[in-house]
Amino acid sequence: MKFQRKFGNRRKSNPKRGLFLIALLILVLFLWYQAENILASIFD
């Protein structure tokens, strides 16, 4: 019973967590690439 319940919860939360991690990764990459432009505009 415990194993089945744990597996069920894991299966439910997995897609949302995956999407959140993907979105976070995209945001970090976007900010990383934009950082050069932002720094360049500040120092120019």
Buried (B, 14 or more C-beta within 10 A) or exposed (E): EEEEEEEEEEEEEEEEEEEEEEEEEEEEEEEEEEEEEEEEEEEE
